[in-house]
Amino acid sequence: MAGKWVLEVDIRNFFDRVNHHRLMAQLAKRITDKRVLRFTRAFLNAGVMEDGLVEATYEGTPQGGSAMPRRPAKAMNSSTWIL
């Protein structure tokens, strides 16, 4: 048997609680293209529109959209535990 431990984690609210500064710091360690980092920062800073008003967000990531398929793969790695 390779290991003795089984870890079950509920990540249902993971993307609602991601800290923008920590996520960007982790991405900057792996991504050198500043354009990609600027796009990601703009995506995070886009905010949420409710009842026609845009509300700023300081944590969490937008759900859906063109960048969604790439973000989980980048965020859900060994650095996930410090986000």
PALUM-31457 format. One line per 5 residues: their letters; for each residue x, y, z of N, C-alpha, C. Coordinates in Angstrom, 2 decimals. Atoms other than C-alpha are relative to their C-alpha. Layout:
! residues N
A) X:Y:Z:X:Y:Z:X:Y:Z; ...
END
This chain:
! residues 83
MAGKW) 0.85:-1.19:0.00:0.00:0.00:0.00:0.89:1.24:0.00; -0.84:-1.19:0.18:1.42:3.37:-1.06:-0.13:0.99:1.15; 0.18:-0.98:-1.06:-0.05:5.50:1.72:-1.00:-0.47:1.03; 0.89:0.38:-1.08:-1.99:5.35:4.95:-1.15:0.97:0.20; 0.99:-1.04:-0.26:-4.11:8.49:4.74:-0.89:0.25:-1.21
VLEVD) 0.94:-0.44:1.02:-7.18:9.46:2.78:-0.54:1.34:0.46; 0.45:-1.34:-0.35:-8.12:13.12:2.72:-1.19:0.37:-0.88; 1.17:-0.45:0.73:-11.58:14.28:1.75:-0.20:1.48:0.30; 0.10:-1.44:-0.17:-11.99:18.00:1.17:-1.21:0.51:-0.76; 1.16:-0.61:0.65:-15.13:19.97:0.40:0.44:1.33:-0.58
IRNFF) -0.45:-1.24:0.64:-14.15:22.63:-2.15:-1.17:0.79:-0.58; 1.20:-0.64:0.53:-17.72:23.77:-2.79:0.14:1.52:-0.02; -0.11:-1.46:-0.07:-16.96:27.36:-1.70:1.42:0.50:-0.23; -1.40:-0.40:0.18:-13.27:27.41:-2.62:0.13:1.27:-0.84; -0.16:-1.13:0.91:-13.63:29.84:-5.52:-0.70:1.26:0.48
DRVNH) 0.65:-1.18:-0.60:-15.84:32.17:-3.44:0.92:0.70:0.98; -0.84:-0.53:-1.07:-13.04:32.74:-0.95:1.46:0.25:-0.40; -1.38:-0.18:0.45:-9.86:32.98:-3.05:0.42:1.47:0.18; -0.55:-1.33:-0.21:-7.77:35.98:-1.97:0.70:0.45:-1.29; -0.55:-0.48:1.28:-6.92:38.07:-5.07:1.51:0.20:0.05
HRLMA) -1.44:-0.29:-0.08:-3.47:39.16:-3.86:0.82:-1.29:0.07; -0.73:1.27:-0.11:-2.38:35.64:-2.92:-0.06:-0.77:-1.31; 0.13:0.70:1.29:-3.72:34.17:-6.16:0.95:0.61:-1.02; -0.88:-0.66:0.97:-1.88:36.77:-8.24:1.47:-0.26:0.31; -1.39:0.28:-0.38:1.34:36.19:-6.28:0.40:-1.40:-0.43
QLAKR) -0.30:1.38:0.41:1.14:32.44:-6.92:0.09:-0.12:-1.52; -0.04:0.05:1.46:0.37:32.94:-10.61:1.26:0.66:-0.54; -1.20:-0.72:0.46:3.25:35.42:-10.99:1.26:-0.85:0.15; -1.14:0.89:-0.15:5.64:32.73:-9.79:0.12:-0.98:-1.17; 0.01:0.99:1.07:4.62:30.47:-12.68:-0.21:0.59:-1.38
ITDKR) 0.32:-0.61:1.29:3.54:32.87:-15.44:0.86:1.25:-0.17; -0.88:-1.16:0.21:6.06:35.33:-16.87:-0.60:1.02:-0.96; 0.63:-0.91:0.96:3.81:36.90:-19.52:-0.86:1.02:0.74; 0.70:-1.07:-0.74:2.71:40.23:-18.02:-1.40:0.25:-0.55; 1.33:-0.20:0.58:-0.23:40.42:-20.45:-1.02:-0.95:0.62
VLRFT) 0.88:1.00:-0.62:-1.71:37.24:-19.01:-0.31:0.41:1.44; 0.21:-0.43:-1.38:-1.23:38.55:-15.47:-0.92:1.22:0.07; 0.89:-1.17:0.02:-2.86:41.90:-16.35:-1.43:-0.40:-0.33; 1.33:0.49:0.34:-5.80:40.10:-17.96:-0.66:-0.67:1.20; 0.53:0.70:-1.17:-6.23:37.90:-14.91:-0.38:0.98:1.10
RAFLN) 0.30:-1.02:-1.01:-6.07:40.91:-12.56:-1.27:0.76:-0.39; 1.20:-0.71:0.46:-8.69:42.74:-14.67:-1.24:-0.87:0.17; 1.11:0.95:-0.16:-10.90:39.64:-14.63:-0.43:-0.07:1.46; 0.32:0.05:-1.43:-10.67:39.47:-10.83:-0.63:1.31:0.48; 0.47:-1.32:-0.44:-11.32:43.22:-10.46:-1.30:0.44:-0.68
AGVME) 1.19:-0.39:0.76:-14.35:43.23:-12.76:-1.19:0.28:0.89; 1.12:-0.23:-0.91:-16.75:43.10:-9.81:-1.22:-0.81:-0.38; 1.26:0.73:0.19:-20.30:41.83:-9.67:-1.11:1.01:-0.22; 1.13:-0.91:0.24:-23.39:43.51:-11.12:-1.26:-0.60:0.62; 1.26:0.40:-0.62:-26.51:43.28:-8.97:-0.96:1.17:-0.10
DGLVE) 1.02:-1.04:0.17:-29.66:45.24:-9.77:0.52:1.21:-0.77; -0.51:-1.07:0.84:-27.77:47.28:-12.36:1.16:0.78:0.59; -1.13:-0.68:-0.64:-25.03:48.39:-9.92:1.18:-0.95:0.09; -1.22:0.80:-0.08:-21.44:47.14:-10.09:0.56:0.13:1.40; -0.56:0.04:-1.35:-20.07:46.08:-6.72:1.40:-0.61:-0.08
ATYEG) -1.38:0.50:0.01:-16.31:45.64:-6.22:0.10:-1.28:0.80; -0.27:1.22:-0.73:-15.03:42.26:-5.10:1.46:-0.03:0.41; -1.37:0.04:-0.51:-11.93:41.69:-3.00:0.47:-1.43:0.24; -0.37:1.41:-0.10:-12.02:37.92:-2.75:-0.95:-0.78:-0.88; 0.82:0.83:0.87:-13.41:35.10:-4.80:0.34:0.25:-1.47
TPQGG) -0.25:-0.13:1.42:-13.22:34.54:-8.52:-1.32:-0.05:-0.74; 1.24:0.03:0.78:-15.88:35.17:-11.16:-0.30:-1.42:-0.48; 0.40:1.33:0.45:-17.82:32.05:-12.08:-0.47:0.10:-1.45; 0.34:-0.02:1.41:-18.07:31.33:-15.79:0.87:0.99:-0.75; -0.76:-0.94:0.81:-16.71:33.41:-18.61:1.14:-0.67:-0.75
SAMPR) -1.02:0.55:0.89:-13.89:32.95:-21.09:1.25:-0.50:0.72; -1.22:0.42:-0.70:-11.08:32.58:-18.54:-0.25:-1.13:0.99; 0.32:1.00:-1.02:-12.87:30.10:-16.29:0.70:-1.34:-0.19; -0.63:1.32:0.13:-11.48:26.88:-17.82:1.47:-0.02:0.39; -1.43:-0.02:-0.32:-7.88:28.00:-17.21:0.28:0.24:1.47
RPAKA) -0.27:-0.35:-1.39:-8.15:29.36:-13.68:0.02:-1.18:0.96; -0.05:1.09:-0.98:-9.05:26.19:-11.78:1.27:-0.82:-0.10; -1.22:0.79:0.15:-6.09:24.32:-13.24:1.19:0.73:0.61; -1.10:-0.77:-0.56:-3.76:27.13:-12.18:-0.12:0.13:1.52; 0.21:-0.23:-1.42:-5.31:27.65:-8.75:0.04:-1.28:0.82
MNSST) 0.11:1.24:-0.76:-5.86:24.03:-7.73:1.27:-0.84:-0.16; -1.22:0.79:0.00:-2.30:22.84:-7.28:0.53:-0.03:1.43; -0.54:0.10:-1.35:0.02:22.42:-4.31:-0.06:1.33:0.75; 0.08:-1.30:-0.68:-0.20:26.16:-3.60:-1.42:0.33:0.47; 1.39:-0.24:-0.40:-3.98:25.87:-3.06:-0.13:0.18:1.50
WIL) 0.15:-0.01:-1.45:-3.50:25.33:0.63:0.33:1.36:0.62; -0.34:-1.31:-0.59:-2.05:28.82:1.17:-0.90:1.11:-0.51; 0.91:-1.01:0.49:-4.74:30.66:-0.80:-1.09:0.22:1.03
END
